[in-house]
């Protein structure tokens, strides 16, 4: 099997779905390439294993961001992505949220009716096995199990009541067409075990003779004959290896690595690639640009009147939590990092929720400069409210700096580069503080630990937000899909200017989703498979005919 019908690069949230759907036809040979290892670690199955997995280079990519947050500081960040079968769905927080219908209405405007809410709603219903059962919106019986929040305790219940006191409706499921509200998150967890994209879509079909999965394969570039993709060059155990394809190559390596592979393959801005010694195969100046993401901010508080959860994750408390988990698959180790969530409008004039909250009775330790460090928990009781801005306007870039595939990328998020984003950031912090002052939490909330009561003016809040905010790990748009000639891929995910090459992952999303991106990435994979399977190479119009006028 060295001549495949489909080569899929990346076994993440989208790649696993594609491998499942495209290998269903036994006449089609499918190769799935993954740079990471198999998802055999028990920490992958244990939901709270996320605490160790995200810092483990054996299971996670760590991409340094070179852009300082503020001109007079050296504050930077590290972007973490899954490097394992299942991709980020094997190391993430497992929160399952679809986003708002308006998100997909924006997709339809940018990329056509194939990607509107009507089409995407059906893709979500097809993949779901929702614990609450099927209805006109939810799906049941699909590959991906979705469970409601089971882990509840007095402080979490008070957090929900506080949201109601803020005027938010209490909701059972955030995946309705009206998302605004407060409640417990749904997770891709079943019987206390993580359900990753690999668990749901890949492992059940590994016995197919026409499907091959190759781990440890770092794909460096796409191989072309003329402008037709005919395979990929990968490195396995340090040795170069070619994999040939008679059909299509599909890049599903994510919003960071998919644009990297395209650029190293000669698809991008020639003014950028040329000086690096990379010959241009097809010109597209948006490859690696138009990057957007969510941006988060932690407010930790001292907890009073309750022990909270910090003691459950260290010492004898951790031993007890592990014993409970292995005996009953329940307790704090059987759920994601945050139990309670909310979707809200930061200001009255905002038409739909523009921020997402995460709440739990734990706190991260802090560095010497009082910056929360997501590595372990504090010794003293605490509780955290974490907010993410959902509709940021700021756009960033992810660009190669060398023709050497091992060279680091230049990631430039351009956080808070618009006046509207700055206003939203300040408004969200004010909202979060009001939330924590509600009567339901009066018996639990002590002093604010970061940034502290001395940070009150809008100017001080914005400065602190700039220097201590956290990447939401929900990057999209770096290879955006669109009907316009300048988009990187067309409405059927075909890379413009070449043939036999598609991209399908968060990089192609033409706009942000108001959600954690793992679920939408799986639905995107399902929808992409629908489109691919409905075509044949003999009838698909050449992507060359739809290329940008500036194509090389």
FENBELFEN-V627984 format. One record per helix or strand. SS is the DSSP state (~ for helix, > for strand). FROM is the first residue (numbers start at 1). TO is the last residue. If there is no record, write none. Layout:
ss->SS from->FROM to->TO
ss->SS from->FROM to->TO
This chain:
ss->> from->3 to->9
ss->~ from->13 to->22
ss->> from->30 to->33
ss->> from->37 to->37
ss->~ from->42 to->45
ss->> from->46 to->46
ss->~ from->47 to->53
ss->> from->60 to->65
ss->> from->77 to->82
ss->> from->84 to->84
ss->~ from->87 to->90
ss->> from->95 to->95
ss->~ from->101 to->111
ss->~ from->113 to->115
ss->~ from->117 to->127
ss->> from->128 to->130
ss->> from->144 to->147
ss->~ from->154 to->165
ss->> from->170 to->170
ss->> from->181 to->184
ss->> from->187 to->187
ss->> from->189 to->190
ss->> from->193 to->194
ss->~ from->197 to->205
ss->> from->211 to->214
ss->> from->217 to->225
ss->> from->228 to->236
ss->> from->239 to->251
ss->~ from->254 to->264
ss->> from->267 to->268
ss->~ from->270 to->276
ss->> from->282 to->283
ss->> from->291 to->292
ss->> from->295 to->303
ss->~ from->310 to->313
ss->~ from->315 to->328
ss->~ from->332 to->334
ss->> from->340 to->344
ss->> from->355 to->360
ss->> from->365 to->366
ss->> from->372 to->373
ss->> from->382 to->389
ss->> from->396 to->399
ss->> from->410 to->412
ss->~ from->419 to->436
ss->~ from->439 to->441
ss->> from->445 to->448
ss->~ from->458 to->468
ss->> from->470 to->471
ss->> from->476 to->476
ss->> from->481 to->481
ss->> from->489 to->489
ss->> from->494 to->495
ss->> from->499 to->499
ss->> from->501 to->503
ss->~ from->506 to->508
ss->~ from->517 to->533
ss->~ from->543 to->546
